[in-house]
C-alpha cells in the first residue's frame, strides 16, 4: 500500500501533518466561530419567537377589545334609543298638556266673550227700551199736543 501512495506522490508525514492542521483549524473554527454564531442565532430565534408571541397576544387583545367595543356600542345604541323614546313620550305628554291648557284658555276666553256679549245685548236692549219709552212719550206728547191744540 505504501508503494501505491508513493506512486501517487502521497507523503505519510505530510498527510498526518495536514490531518493535524485540519483538526486544529476545525477545532478553532468550531470554538471561535461556530459556537458564537450558534449562540447569536439562538438569541435571534428567541427574539423572533418573543416577537411572534407578543404579536399573537396583541392580536388576541385586539379581538377582546373589538368584542368589548361592539358590546359598548350596542349598549350605547340601546340606551340612546331608550332616551329618544322617553323624549318622544315626554314631548307627546307636553303636547297633550299644552293643547289641554290652550283649549281651557280658549274656552275661558269664549265664555268671557259670551258673557260680555250677553251684557252688551242686555245693555242694548235696556237702551233700546229707554229709547222706545222716550219715543213713546214723545209720540204721546205729540198726540196730546195735537188733540189739545
C-alpha positions in Angstrom: 0.0 0.0 0.0 2.9 2.3 0.7 4.0 1.8 -2.9 0.6 2.8 -4.1 0.7 6.0 -2.1 4.3 6.6 -3.3 3.2 6.1 -6.9 0.6 8.8 -6.5 3.0 11.1 -4.6 1.4 10.9 -1.2 3.7 11.5 1.8 2.6 10.0 5.1 4.2 12.6 7.2 2.7 15.4 5.2 -0.7 13.6 5.3 -0.6 13.3 9.1 0.6 17.0 9.4 -2.3 18.1 7.2 -4.7 16.0 9.2 -3.5 17.6 12.5 -3.7 21.0 10.9 -7.2 20.2 9.7 -8.2 19.2 13.3 -6.7 22.3 14.8 -8.4 24.6 12.2 -11.7 22.6 12.7 -11.4 22.9 16.5 -10.6 26.6 16.3 -13.4 27.4 13.9 -15.8 25.4 16.0 -14.8 27.1 19.2 -14.3 30.6 17.9 -16.8 30.8 15.0 -19.5 28.1 15.1 -20.4 28.2 18.8 -20.7 32.0 18.9 -22.6 32.0 15.6 -25.0 29.4 17.0 -25.4 31.5 20.2 -26.2 34.6 18.2 -28.7 32.6 16.1 -30.3 31.2 19.2 -30.7 34.7 20.6 -32.2 35.9 17.4 -34.6 33.0 17.3 -35.6 33.8 20.9 -36.2 37.4 20.0 -38.2 36.4 16.9 -40.2 33.9 18.9 -40.9 36.6 21.6 -42.0 39.0 18.8 -44.4 36.4 17.4 -45.8 35.6 20.8 -46.2 39.4 21.5 -47.9 39.8 18.1 -50.2 36.8 18.9 -51.1 38.3 22.3 -51.7 41.7 20.8 -54.0 40.1 18.2 -55.9 38.3 20.9 -56.1 41.5 23.0 -57.3 43.4 19.9 -60.1 40.8 19.4 -61.1 41.1 23.0 -61.1 44.9 22.7 -63.2 44.7 19.5 -65.7 42.5 21.3 -65.9 45.0 24.2 -66.2 47.8 21.7 -69.1 46.1 20.0 -70.8 45.4 23.3 -70.3 49.0 24.4 -71.6 50.4 21.1 -74.7 48.1 21.2 -75.3 49.2 24.8 -75.0 52.8 23.8 -77.3 52.4 20.9 -79.9 50.7 23.1 -79.5 53.5 25.7 -79.8 56.2 23.0 -83.0 54.5 21.7 -84.4 54.5 25.2 -83.5 58.1 25.7 -85.1 59.1 22.3 -88.2 57.1 23.2 -88.5 58.8 26.6 -88.0 62.2 24.9 -90.8 61.4 22.4 -93.1 60.3 25.1 -92.4 63.4 27.2 -92.9 65.5 24.1 -96.3 63.8 23.5 -97.3 64.4 27.1 -96.2 68.0 27.0 -98.1 68.5 23.7 -101.2 67.0 25.3 -100.8 69.2 28.3 -100.2 72.3 26.1 -103.3 71.5 24.0 -105.4 70.9 27.0 -104.3 74.2 28.6 -104.8 76.1 25.3 -108.3 74.6 24.9 -109.2 75.5 28.5 -107.9 79.1 27.9 -109.8 79.3 24.6 -113.0 78.0 26.4 -112.4 80.6 29.1 -112.0 83.4 26.6 -115.0 82.2 24.7 -117.1 82.0 27.8 -115.9 85.5 28.8 -116.8 86.8 25.3 -120.2 85.2 25.5 -120.8 86.8 28.9 -119.7 90.2 27.6 -121.9 89.7 24.5 -124.9 88.9 26.8 -124.1 92.0 28.9 -123.9 94.1 25.7 -127.1 92.6 24.4 -128.9 93.4 27.7 -127.4 96.9 27.8 -128.5 97.4 24.2 -132.0 96.1 25.0 -132.2 98.3 28.0 -131.0 101.2 25.9 -133.4 100.3 23.2 -136.3 100.1 25.8 -135.3 103.5 27.1 -135.3 104.9 23.6 -138.7 103.2 22.9 -140.1 104.7 26.1 -138.7 108.1 25.0 -140.2 107.7 21.6 -143.5 106.6 23.1 -143.5 109.6 25.5 -142.6 111.9 22.6 -145.3 110.4 20.4 -147.8 110.6 23.3 -146.9 114.2 23.9 -147.2 115.0 20.2 -150.6 113.3 20.1 -151.7 115.1 23.2 -150.5 118.4 21.8 -152.4 117.8 18.6 -155.5 116.8 20.5 -155.1 119.8 22.8 -154.3 122.1 20.1 
